[in-house]
Amino acid sequence: MAAAVVAALRGWGLRGVPGPTVLLQGTFSCRVRLRHSPSSLQTKPEPRPWPPGLEYIPKKKAKNPMKAVGLAWAIGFPCGILLFLLTKREVDKNRLKQMKALQNMRTANSGEYNLYARTWLGYLLYKKQLQRARHRFPEGHSAVQPRVFNGVKVLPIPVLLDNYSYLIIDTQSKLAVAVDPSDPRAVQAAIEKEGVTLVAILCTHKHWDHSGGNRELRRHHRGCRVYGNPQDGIAHLTHPLCHQDMVSVGRLQFQALATPGHTRGHMVYVLDGEPYKGPSCLFSGDLLFLSGCGRIFEGSPPTMLNSLDLIMGLGDDTLLWPGHEYSEENLSFAGLVEPENMAREKKMQWVQQQRLQYRSTCPSTLGEEKTYNPFLRTHCLALQEALGPLPGAGGDSGPSRARILEELRRRKDQHKGK
């Protein structure tokens, strides 16, 4: 083998190459030195010089085209993970703040509400509000215009600071029904002025600003019956009602509809228009206002949504007689969530003209309300887009209508507090 290597080197023109014997001896001596000389393991042997005529050309490493990609990936990936974690942390922090703020607001409101609705302090507050309103508005907070149909008269009565009671009269029999008579003095004055007999009180719910006059009116009218939902604990209730029960007074035919959400036993009353060949009338209490809805005290957003959907099943020509004069404030809020709604803009102009002269803005119709009341438009894509992405809303189909209603109610509560 050694002879073959020497012959190959000499064939390439290399001179001075030792013979096979010398080459083998050198190899053997190197092995011996490495085996028997410990110092040779610690020191590197000096490199032998290249034979003359040979040139050493170092091999250059080719550039790796993926090196930049790998470097970018090595740096960008952890940075991206860090950025995602920081962003998620901020989003979670903001969401937690919103949830805490909403929870605190609900807790505060719940505490105040419980004092008002479930203790004697609520009745004292009602009496104080009643005295203040009588002093400030001796003739009522708004000028009203009654509606007269074929044998039926609907008379709004402005009470307290912004409430409405109603006196519905069968003009042939001179029998009358009162809805939510919170100021018994004002309602009694209307009864005497119209020369009618009060035979029934329809109470939408237990709050004192709707039921506070029940006792005193029953003292003046011994045969007067007080109707309402027994689940609500209405003061001086004599005739409990269930969902879809009927109340008849002369030609007046009322249907009671259970609409929980504002309170557990909230009810609305629908006066059938067929007997007097006119439009039906909805006395909505605190469920539905012009361009608004009531606050959700004793229910959930899905419960309130079901109650509103029930009302929307009535005819578009049904007249809406709400429990409060909230029109201007409600339309102002509706302009924030649907600024491009021209129906709302037109209604707002009319309402502002009415309120400049302290005129009542009721009734509206359910057909009108469907065009500008945001709480009845939770199914509209334009409203959903105007609200933007909602925190906590998931699913490819977007937030549910109940979630949209909850967000609208939350924003409305904040808007009222400003």
TORKOL-4160 file (C-alpha; in steps of 0.2 Angstrom, whole numbers, padded with zeros to 4 digits, m for minus):
418
<pt num="1" X="0000" Y="0000" Z="0000"/>
<pt num="2" X="0014" Y="0012" Z="0004"/>
<pt num="3" X="0023" Y="0008" Z="m0012"/>
<pt num="4" X="0007" Y="0013" Z="m0022"/>
<pt num="5" X="0005" Y="0029" Z="m0013"/>
<pt num="6" X="0023" Y="0034" Z="m0016"/>
<pt num="7" X="0021" Y="0029" Z="m0035"/>
<pt num="8" X="0006" Y="0040" Z="m0036"/>
<pt num="9" X="0014" Y="0055" Z="m0029"/>
<pt num="10" X="0030" Y="0053" Z="m0040"/>
<pt num="11" X="0018" Y="0051" Z="m0055"/>
<pt num="12" X="0010" Y="0068" Z="m0051"/>
<pt num="13" X="0028" Y="0076" Z="m0052"/>
<pt num="14" X="0031" Y="0078" Z="m0034"/>
<pt num="15" X="0050" Y="0075" Z="m0030"/>
<pt num="16" X="0058" Y="0072" Z="m0014"/>
<pt num="17" X="0045" Y="0059" Z="m0009"/>
<pt num="18" X="0053" Y="0046" Z="0003"/>
<pt num="19" X="0052" Y="0028" Z="m0002"/>
<pt num="20" X="0039" Y="0016" Z="0005"/>
<pt num="21" X="0051" Y="0009" Z="0019"/>
<pt num="22" X="0055" Y="0026" Z="0025"/>
<pt num="23" X="0037" Y="0031" Z="0025"/>
<pt num="24" X="0032" Y="0016" Z="0035"/>
<pt num="25" X="0046" Y="0019" Z="0047"/>
<pt num="26" X="0041" Y="0036" Z="0050"/>
<pt num="27" X="0023" Y="0031" Z="0052"/>
<pt num="28" X="0028" Y="0018" Z="0065"/>
<pt num="29" X="0039" Y="0030" Z="0074"/>
<pt num="30" X="0025" Y="0042" Z="0076"/>
<pt num="31" X="0014" Y="0029" Z="0083"/>
<pt num="32" X="0027" Y="0024" Z="0095"/>
<pt num="33" X="0029" Y="0042" Z="0101"/>
<pt num="34" X="0011" Y="0045" Z="0103"/>
<pt num="35" X="0009" Y="0029" Z="0112"/>
<pt num="36" X="0024" Y="0031" Z="0124"/>
<pt num="37" X="0026" Y="0050" Z="0125"/>
<pt num="38" X="0012" Y="0058" Z="0136"/>
<pt num="39" X="0019" Y="0075" Z="0132"/>
<pt num="40" X="0014" Y="0073" Z="0114"/>
<pt num="41" X="m0004" Y="0072" Z="0119"/>
<pt num="42" X="m0003" Y="0089" Z="0126"/>
<pt num="43" X="0006" Y="0099" Z="0113"/>
<pt num="44" X="0001" Y="0100" Z="0095"/>
<pt num="45" X="0014" Y="0094" Z="0082"/>
<pt num="46" X="0020" Y="0108" Z="0071"/>
<pt num="47" X="0012" Y="0108" Z="0054"/>
<pt num="48" X="0024" Y="0102" Z="0040"/>
<pt num="49" X="0028" Y="0114" Z="0026"/>
<pt num="50" X="0019" Y="0112" Z="0010"/>
<pt num="51" X="0031" Y="0105" Z="m0004"/>
<pt num="52" X="0037" Y="0118" Z="m0016"/>
<pt num="53" X="0025" Y="0120" Z="m0031"/>
<pt num="54" X="0009" Y="0117" Z="m0021"/>
<pt num="55" X="m0002" Y="0132" Z="m0016"/>
<pt num="56" X="m0015" Y="0131" Z="m0002"/>
<pt num="57" X="m0031" Y="0139" Z="m0007"/>
<pt num="58" X="m0043" Y="0139" Z="0008"/>
<pt num="59" X="m0061" Y="0134" Z="0004"/>
<pt num="60" X="m0074" Y="0148" Z="0006"/>
<pt num="61" X="m0091" Y="0143" Z="0014"/>
<pt num="62" X="m0105" Y="0147" Z="0003"/>
<pt num="63" X="m0118" Y="0160" Z="0011"/>
<pt num="64" X="m0134" Y="0152" Z="0017"/>
<pt num="65" X="m0149" Y="0161" Z="0010"/>
<pt num="66" X="m0160" Y="0155" Z="0024"/>
<pt num="67" X="m0149" Y="0162" Z="0037"/>
<pt num="68" X="m0158" Y="0179" Z="0037"/>
<pt num="69" X="m0175" Y="0170" Z="0037"/>
<pt num="70" X="m0170" Y="0160" Z="0052"/>
<pt num="71" X="m0163" Y="0175" Z="0061"/>
<pt num="72" X="m0179" Y="0185" Z="0058"/>
<pt num="73" X="m0189" Y="0170" Z="0064"/>
<pt num="74" X="m0179" Y="0168" Z="0079"/>
<pt num="75" X="m0181" Y="0186" Z="0084"/>
<pt num="76" X="m0199" Y="0189" Z="0078"/>
<pt num="77" X="m0207" Y="0174" Z="0085"/>
<pt num="78" X="m0203" Y="0177" Z="0103"/>
<pt num="79" X="m0207" Y="0196" Z="0101"/>
<pt num="80" X="m0224" Y="0192" Z="0093"/>
<pt num="81" X="m0228" Y="0180" Z="0107"/>
<pt num="82" X="m0223" Y="0194" Z="0120"/>
<pt num="83" X="m0233" Y="0207" Z="0110"/>
<pt num="84" X="m0248" Y="0195" Z="0110"/>
<pt num="85" X="m0247" Y="0192" Z="0129"/>
<pt num="86" X="m0245" Y="0211" Z="0132"/>
<pt num="87" X="m0260" Y="0215" Z="0121"/>
<pt num="88" X="m0271" Y="0201" Z="0128"/>
<pt num="89" X="m0266" Y="0207" Z="0146"/>
<pt num="90" X="m0272" Y="0225" Z="0142"/>
<pt num="91" X="m0288" Y="0219" Z="0134"/>
<pt num="92" X="m0292" Y="0208" Z="0149"/>
<pt num="93" X="m0288" Y="0222" Z="0160"/>
<pt num="94" X="m0300" Y="0234" Z="0151"/>
<pt num="95" X="m0313" Y="0221" Z="0150"/>
<pt num="96" X="m0311" Y="0217" Z="0169"/>
<pt num="97" X="m0313" Y="0236" Z="0173"/>
<pt num="98" X="m0329" Y="0237" Z="0162"/>
<pt num="99" X="m0336" Y="0222" Z="0171"/>
<pt num="100" X="m0331" Y="0229" Z="0188"/>
<pt num="101" X="m0338" Y="0246" Z="0184"/>
<pt num="102" X="m0354" Y="0237" Z="0178"/>
<pt num="103" X="m0355" Y="0226" Z="0193"/>
<pt num="104" X="m0352" Y="0241" Z="0205"/>
<pt num="105" X="m0366" Y="0251" Z="0196"/>
<pt num="106" X="m0378" Y="0236" Z="0197"/>
<pt num="107" X="m0373" Y="0234" Z="0216"/>
<pt num="108" X="m0376" Y="0252" Z="0220"/>
<pt num="109" X="m0392" Y="0253" Z="0210"/>
<pt num="110" X="m0398" Y="0236" Z="0218"/>
<pt num="111" X="m0395" Y="0243" Z="0235"/>
<pt num="112" X="m0404" Y="0260" Z="0231"/>
<pt num="113" X="m0418" Y="0250" Z="0222"/>
<pt num="114" X="m0421" Y="0238" Z="0237"/>
<pt num="115" X="m0423" Y="0253" Z="0249"/>
<pt num="116" X="m0435" Y="0261" Z="0237"/>
<pt num="117" X="m0446" Y="0245" Z="0232"/>
<pt num="118" X="m0445" Y="0234" Z="0248"/>
<pt num="119" X="m0444" Y="0246" Z="0263"/>
<pt num="120" X="m0455" Y="0260" Z="0270"/>
<pt num="121" X="m0442" Y="0273" Z="0264"/>
<pt num="122" X="m0448" Y="0271" Z="0247"/>
<pt num="123" X="m0465" Y="0277" Z="0252"/>
<pt num="124" X="m0458" Y="0292" Z="0261"/>
<pt num="125" X="m0448" Y="0296" Z="0246"/>
<pt num="126" X="m0464" Y="0295" Z="0235"/>
<pt num="127" X="m0473" Y="0307" Z="0247"/>
<pt num="128" X="m0459" Y="0319" Z="0246"/>
<pt num="129" X="m0458" Y="0319" Z="0227"/>
<pt num="130" X="m0477" Y="0321" Z="0227"/>
<pt num="131" X="m0476" Y="0337" Z="0238"/>
<pt num="132" X="m0462" Y="0344" Z="0227"/>
<pt num="133" X="m0471" Y="0341" Z="0211"/>
<pt num="134" X="m0487" Y="0349" Z="0217"/>
<pt num="135" X="m0478" Y="0364" Z="0222"/>
<pt num="136" X="m0467" Y="0365" Z="0206"/>
<pt num="137" X="m0481" Y="0360" Z="0194"/>
<pt num="138" X="m0498" Y="0365" Z="0201"/>
<pt num="139" X="m0506" Y="0361" Z="0184"/>
<pt num="140" X="m0495" Y="0347" Z="0180"/>
<pt num="141" X="m0478" Y="0346" Z="0171"/>
<pt num="142" X="m0486" Y="0345" Z="0153"/>
<pt num="143" X="m0501" Y="0352" Z="0144"/>
<pt num="144" X="m0510" Y="0337" Z="0138"/>
<pt num="145" X="m0523" Y="0334" Z="0124"/>
<pt num="146" X="m0536" Y="0320" Z="0126"/>
<pt num="147" X="m0541" Y="0308" Z="0112"/>
<pt num="148" X="m0559" Y="0306" Z="0109"/>
<pt num="149" X="m0565" Y="0291" Z="0099"/>
<pt num="150" X="m0583" Y="0284" Z="0096"/>
<pt num="151" X="m0589" Y="0283" Z="0113"/>
<pt num="152" X="m0572" Y="0282" Z="0122"/>
<pt num="153" X="m0561" Y="0296" Z="0129"/>
<pt num="154" X="m0543" Y="0294" Z="0134"/>
<pt num="155" X="m0537" Y="0308" Z="0145"/>
<pt num="156" X="m0518" Y="0309" Z="0150"/>
<pt num="157" X="m0515" Y="0316" Z="0168"/>
<pt num="158" X="m0498" Y="0323" Z="0171"/>
<pt num="159" X="m0492" Y="0319" Z="0189"/>
<pt num="160" X="m0476" Y="0320" Z="0199"/>
<pt num="161" X="m0461" Y="0327" Z="0190"/>
<pt num="162" X="m0463" Y="0317" Z="0173"/>
<pt num="163" X="m0476" Y="0303" Z="0176"/>
<pt num="164" X="m0492" Y="0300" Z="0167"/>
<pt num="165" X="m0508" Y="0293" Z="0174"/>
<pt num="166" X="m0523" Y="0290" Z="0163"/>
<pt num="167" X="m0542" Y="0291" Z="0164"/>
<pt num="168" X="m0551" Y="0280" Z="0151"/>
<pt num="169" X="m0569" Y="0285" Z="0150"/>
<pt num="170" X="m0584" Y="0276" Z="0142"/>
<pt num="171" X="m0594" Y="0292" Z="0137"/>
<pt num="172" X="m0611" Y="0283" Z="0136"/>
<pt num="173" X="m0611" Y="0275" Z="0153"/>
<pt num="174" X="m0600" Y="0288" Z="0162"/>
<pt num="175" X="m0589" Y="0274" Z="0169"/>
<pt num="176" X="m0570" Y="0277" Z="0170"/>
<pt num="177" X="m0555" Y="0267" Z="0173"/>
<pt num="178" X="m0539" Y="0274" Z="0180"/>
<pt num="179" X="m0521" Y="0268" Z="0175"/>
<pt num="180" X="m0507" Y="0270" Z="0187"/>
<pt num="181" X="m0515" Y="0284" Z="0198"/>
<pt num="182" X="m0499" Y="0290" Z="0207"/>
<pt num="183" X="m0507" Y="0307" Z="0212"/>
<pt num="184" X="m0524" Y="0303" Z="0219"/>
<pt num="185" X="m0528" Y="0322" Z="0221"/>
<pt num="186" X="m0525" Y="0325" Z="0202"/>
<pt num="187" X="m0534" Y="0310" Z="0197"/>
<pt num="188" X="m0549" Y="0314" Z="0208"/>
<pt num="189" X="m0549" Y="0332" Z="0201"/>
<pt num="190" X="m0550" Y="0324" Z="0183"/>
<pt num="191" X="m0564" Y="0312" Z="0188"/>
<pt num="192" X="m0575" Y="0327" Z="0196"/>
<pt num="193" X="m0571" Y="0338" Z="0180"/>
<pt num="194" X="m0577" Y="0324" Z="0168"/>
<pt num="195" X="m0592" Y="0319" Z="0179"/>
<pt num="196" X="m0589" Y="0301" Z="0179"/>
<pt num="197" X="m0588" Y="0286" Z="0191"/>
<pt num="198" X="m0572" Y="0277" Z="0194"/>
<pt num="199" X="m0575" Y="0258" Z="0195"/>
<pt num="200" X="m0558" Y="0251" Z="0192"/>
<pt num="201" X="m0539" Y="0255" Z="0193"/>
<pt num="202" X="m0527" Y="0246" Z="0182"/>
<pt num="203" X="m0510" Y="0246" Z="0190"/>
<pt num="204" X="m0495" Y="0241" Z="0179"/>
<pt num="205" X="m0483" Y="0238" Z="0193"/>
<pt num="206" X="m0479" Y="0240" Z="0212"/>
<pt num="207" X="m0468" Y="0256" Z="0211"/>
<pt num="208" X="m0475" Y="0270" Z="0222"/>
<pt num="209" X="m0474" Y="0282" Z="0207"/>
<pt num="210" X="m0487" Y="0271" Z="0199"/>
<pt num="211" X="m0497" Y="0263" Z="0213"/>
<pt num="212" X="m0496" Y="0277" Z="0227"/>
<pt num="213" X="m0514" Y="0283" Z="0225"/>
<pt num="214" X="m0523" Y="0267" Z="0226"/>
<pt num="215" X="m0528" Y="0268" Z="0244"/>
<pt num="216" X="m0534" Y="0286" Z="0244"/>
<pt num="217" X="m0545" Y="0283" Z="0228"/>
<pt num="218" X="m0553" Y="0268" Z="0235"/>
<pt num="219" X="m0558" Y="0278" Z="0250"/>
<pt num="220" X="m0567" Y="0290" Z="0238"/>
<pt num="221" X="m0574" Y="0276" Z="0227"/>
<pt num="222" X="m0580" Y="0262" Z="0238"/>
<pt num="223" X="m0584" Y="0250" Z="0224"/>
<pt num="224" X="m0567" Y="0253" Z="0215"/>
<pt num="225" X="m0558" Y="0238" Z="0211"/>
<pt num="226" X="m0539" Y="0237" Z="0210"/>
<pt num="227" X="m0531" Y="0226" Z="0196"/>
<pt num="228" X="m0514" Y="0220" Z="0194"/>
<pt num="229" X="m0501" Y="0205" Z="0195"/>
<pt num="230" X="m0501" Y="0197" Z="0212"/>
<pt num="231" X="m0482" Y="0193" Z="0209"/>
<pt num="232" X="m0478" Y="0211" Z="0211"/>
<pt num="233" X="m0485" Y="0215" Z="0228"/>
<pt num="234" X="m0495" Y="0230" Z="0222"/>
<pt num="235" X="m0502" Y="0240" Z="0237"/>
<pt num="236" X="m0521" Y="0238" Z="0240"/>
<pt num="237" X="m0523" Y="0225" Z="0226"/>
<pt num="238" X="m0541" Y="0218" Z="0226"/>
<pt num="239" X="m0542" Y="0208" Z="0209"/>
<pt num="240" X="m0527" Y="0199" Z="0204"/>
<pt num="241" X="m0524" Y="0196" Z="0186"/>
<pt num="242" X="m0515" Y="0183" Z="0175"/>
<pt num="243" X="m0507" Y="0184" Z="0158"/>
<pt num="244" X="m0521" Y="0188" Z="0145"/>
<pt num="245" X="m0535" Y="0190" Z="0157"/>
<pt num="246" X="m0549" Y="0202" Z="0152"/>
<pt num="247" X="m0556" Y="0217" Z="0161"/>
<pt num="248" X="m0573" Y="0224" Z="0156"/>
<pt num="249" X="m0580" Y="0241" Z="0161"/>
<pt num="250" X="m0595" Y="0246" Z="0150"/>
<pt num="251" X="m0589" Y="0246" Z="0132"/>
<pt num="252" X="m0571" Y="0246" Z="0138"/>
<pt num="253" X="m0562" Y="0229" Z="0135"/>
<pt num="254" X="m0544" Y="0228" Z="0142"/>
<pt num="255" X="m0532" Y="0214" Z="0140"/>
<pt num="256" X="m0519" Y="0211" Z="0153"/>
<pt num="257" X="m0502" Y="0205" Z="0147"/>
<pt num="258" X="m0488" Y="0200" Z="0158"/>
<pt num="259" X="m0472" Y="0209" Z="0153"/>
<pt num="260" X="m0459" Y="0205" Z="0167"/>
<pt num="261" X="m0442" Y="0213" Z="0166"/>
<pt num="262" X="m0444" Y="0230" Z="0174"/>
<pt num="263" X="m0451" Y="0222" Z="0189"/>
<pt num="264" X="m0456" Y="0203" Z="0192"/>
<pt num="265" X="m0474" Y="0206" Z="0189"/>
<pt num="266" X="m0475" Y="0220" Z="0177"/>
<pt num="267" X="m0491" Y="0221" Z="0167"/>
<pt num="268" X="m0497" Y="0231" Z="0152"/>
<pt num="269" X="m0515" Y="0234" Z="0147"/>
<pt num="270" X="m0522" Y="0234" Z="0129"/>
<pt num="271" X="m0538" Y="0243" Z="0126"/>
<pt num="272" X="m0547" Y="0234" Z="0112"/>
<pt num="273" X="m0552" Y="0247" Z="0098"/>
<pt num="274" X="m0565" Y="0236" Z="0090"/>
<pt num="275" X="m0580" Y="0240" Z="0101"/>
<pt num="276" X="m0578" Y="0259" Z="0097"/>
<pt num="277" X="m0571" Y="0257" Z="0079"/>
<pt num="278" X="m0554" Y="0265" Z="0083"/>
<pt num="279" X="m0536" Y="0261" Z="0086"/>
<pt num="280" X="m0531" Y="0250" Z="0100"/>
<pt num="281" X="m0522" Y="0258" Z="0115"/>
<pt num="282" X="m0507" Y="0251" Z="0124"/>
<pt num="283" X="m0504" Y="0258" Z="0142"/>
<pt num="284" X="m0486" Y="0252" Z="0144"/>
<pt num="285" X="m0481" Y="0258" Z="0161"/>
<pt num="286" X="m0462" Y="0257" Z="0163"/>
<pt num="287" X="m0460" Y="0244" Z="0149"/>
<pt num="288" X="m0460" Y="0255" Z="0134"/>
<pt num="289" X="m0458" Y="0273" Z="0131"/>
<pt num="290" X="m0457" Y="0284" Z="0116"/>
<pt num="291" X="m0440" Y="0279" Z="0109"/>
<pt num="292" X="m0435" Y="0270" Z="0125"/>
<pt num="293" X="m0439" Y="0256" Z="0137"/>
<pt num="294" X="m0438" Y="0253" Z="0156"/>
<pt num="295" X="m0423" Y="0249" Z="0166"/>
<pt num="296" X="m0421" Y="0230" Z="0170"/>
<pt num="297" X="m0423" Y="0230" Z="0189"/>
<pt num="298" X="m0430" Y="0212" Z="0193"/>
<pt num="299" X="m0427" Y="0203" Z="0177"/>
<pt num="300" X="m0414" Y="0199" Z="0164"/>
<pt num="301" X="m0411" Y="0205" Z="0146"/>
<pt num="302" X="m0418" Y="0190" Z="0138"/>
<pt num="303" X="m0434" Y="0192" Z="0149"/>
<pt num="304" X="m0435" Y="0210" Z="0144"/>
<pt num="305" X="m0433" Y="0206" Z="0126"/>
<pt num="306" X="m0447" Y="0193" Z="0127"/>
<pt num="307" X="m0458" Y="0206" Z="0134"/>
<pt num="308" X="m0454" Y="0219" Z="0121"/>
<pt num="309" X="m0456" Y="0206" Z="0107"/>
<pt num="310" X="m0474" Y="0202" Z="0114"/>
<pt num="311" X="m0479" Y="0220" Z="0112"/>
<pt num="312" X="m0472" Y="0221" Z="0095"/>
<pt num="313" X="m0485" Y="0208" Z="0090"/>
<pt num="314" X="m0498" Y="0221" Z="0092"/>
<pt num="315" X="m0504" Y="0231" Z="0077"/>
<pt num="316" X="m0493" Y="0245" Z="0070"/>
<pt num="317" X="m0508" Y="0258" Z="0072"/>
<pt num="318" X="m0509" Y="0254" Z="0091"/>
<pt num="319" X="m0507" Y="0270" Z="0101"/>
<pt num="320" X="m0493" Y="0270" Z="0114"/>
<pt num="321" X="m0497" Y="0279" Z="0131"/>
<pt num="322" X="m0481" Y="0277" Z="0141"/>
<pt num="323" X="m0479" Y="0280" Z="0160"/>
<pt num="324" X="m0466" Y="0294" Z="0159"/>
<pt num="325" X="m0462" Y="0309" Z="0148"/>
<pt num="326" X="m0445" Y="0304" Z="0143"/>
<pt num="327" X="m0446" Y="0308" Z="0124"/>
<pt num="328" X="m0433" Y="0321" Z="0122"/>
<pt num="329" X="m0420" Y="0312" Z="0132"/>
<pt num="330" X="m0423" Y="0295" Z="0124"/>
<pt num="331" X="m0422" Y="0302" Z="0106"/>
<pt num="332" X="m0406" Y="0311" Z="0111"/>
<pt num="333" X="m0399" Y="0294" Z="0116"/>
<pt num="334" X="m0406" Y="0286" Z="0100"/>
<pt num="335" X="m0396" Y="0299" Z="0090"/>
<pt num="336" X="m0380" Y="0293" Z="0098"/>
<pt num="337" X="m0382" Y="0275" Z="0093"/>
<pt num="338" X="m0390" Y="0278" Z="0076"/>
<pt num="339" X="m0385" Y="0295" Z="0070"/>
<pt num="340" X="m0390" Y="0292" Z="0052"/>
<pt num="341" X="m0408" Y="0287" Z="0057"/>
<pt num="342" X="m0419" Y="0300" Z="0048"/>
<pt num="343" X="m0435" Y="0295" Z="0056"/>
<pt num="344" X="m0427" Y="0298" Z="0073"/>
<pt num="345" X="m0422" Y="0315" Z="0067"/>
<pt num="346" X="m0439" Y="0320" Z="0061"/>
<pt num="347" X="m0447" Y="0314" Z="0077"/>
<pt num="348" X="m0434" Y="0324" Z="0087"/>
<pt num="349" X="m0438" Y="0340" Z="0079"/>
<pt num="350" X="m0457" Y="0338" Z="0083"/>
<pt num="351" X="m0453" Y="0333" Z="0101"/>
<pt num="352" X="m0442" Y="0348" Z="0104"/>
<pt num="353" X="m0456" Y="0360" Z="0097"/>
<pt num="354" X="m0468" Y="0351" Z="0109"/>
<pt num="355" X="m0457" Y="0352" Z="0124"/>
<pt num="356" X="m0453" Y="0371" Z="0121"/>
<pt num="357" X="m0471" Y="0374" Z="0125"/>
<pt num="358" X="m0472" Y="0360" Z="0139"/>
<pt num="359" X="m0484" Y="0350" Z="0128"/>
<pt num="360" X="m0486" Y="0331" Z="0130"/>
<pt num="361" X="m0478" Y="0320" Z="0117"/>
<pt num="362" X="m0489" Y="0305" Z="0119"/>
<pt num="363" X="m0496" Y="0295" Z="0111"/>
<pt num="364" X="m0485" Y="0288" Z="0097"/>
<pt num="365" X="m0489" Y="0272" Z="0088"/>
<pt num="366" X="m0480" Y="0256" Z="0088"/>
<pt num="367" X="m0477" Y="0258" Z="0069"/>
<pt num="368" X="m0467" Y="0274" Z="0073"/>
<pt num="369" X="m0458" Y="0266" Z="0087"/>
<pt num="370" X="m0451" Y="0252" Z="0076"/>
<pt num="371" X="m0442" Y="0265" Z="0065"/>
<pt num="372" X="m0433" Y="0275" Z="0078"/>
<pt num="373" X="m0434" Y="0266" Z="0095"/>
<pt num="374" X="m0417" Y="0257" Z="0097"/>
<pt num="375" X="m0423" Y="0245" Z="0110"/>
<pt num="376" X="m0436" Y="0238" Z="0097"/>
<pt num="377" X="m0422" Y="0237" Z="0084"/>
<pt num="378" X="m0410" Y="0225" Z="0091"/>
<pt num="379" X="m0413" Y="0214" Z="0075"/>
<pt num="380" X="m0407" Y="0228" Z="0063"/>
<pt num="381" X="m0390" Y="0226" Z="0056"/>
<pt num="382" X="m0387" Y="0245" Z="0055"/>
<pt num="383" X="m0389" Y="0246" Z="0074"/>
<pt num="384" X="m0377" Y="0231" Z="0077"/>
<pt num="385" X="m0364" Y="0239" Z="0066"/>
<pt num="386" X="m0367" Y="0256" Z="0075"/>
<pt num="387" X="m0364" Y="0248" Z="0092"/>
<pt num="388" X="m0347" Y="0240" Z="0086"/>
<pt num="389" X="m0340" Y="0224" Z="0093"/>
<pt num="390" X="m0347" Y="0220" Z="0110"/>
<pt num="391" X="m0336" Y="0214" Z="0124"/>
<pt num="392" X="m0339" Y="0196" Z="0129"/>
<pt num="393" X="m0350" Y="0193" Z="0113"/>
<pt num="394" X="m0344" Y="0177" Z="0104"/>
<pt num="395" X="m0350" Y="0167" Z="0089"/>
<pt num="396" X="m0349" Y="0169" Z="0071"/>
<pt num="397" X="m0366" Y="0175" Z="0070"/>
<pt num="398" X="m0362" Y="0190" Z="0081"/>
<pt num="399" X="m0370" Y="0195" Z="0097"/>
<pt num="400" X="m0387" Y="0189" Z="0102"/>
<pt num="401" X="m0402" Y="0202" Z="0103"/>
<pt num="402" X="m0402" Y="0200" Z="0121"/>
<pt num="403" X="m0384" Y="0205" Z="0122"/>
<pt num="404" X="m0387" Y="0220" Z="0111"/>
<pt num="405" X="m0402" Y="0225" Z="0122"/>
<pt num="406" X="m0391" Y="0224" Z="0138"/>
<pt num="407" X="m0378" Y="0235" Z="0130"/>
<pt num="408" X="m0391" Y="0248" Z="0125"/>
<pt num="409" X="m0398" Y="0248" Z="0142"/>
<pt num="410" X="m0381" Y="0250" Z="0150"/>
<pt num="411" X="m0376" Y="0264" Z="0138"/>
<pt num="412" X="m0393" Y="0272" Z="0141"/>
<pt num="413" X="m0390" Y="0272" Z="0160"/>
<pt num="414" X="m0373" Y="0280" Z="0158"/>
<pt num="415" X="m0381" Y="0293" Z="0146"/>
<pt num="416" X="m0394" Y="0298" Z="0159"/>
<pt num="417" X="m0381" Y="0300" Z="0172"/>
<pt num="418" X="m0371" Y="0313" Z="0163"/>
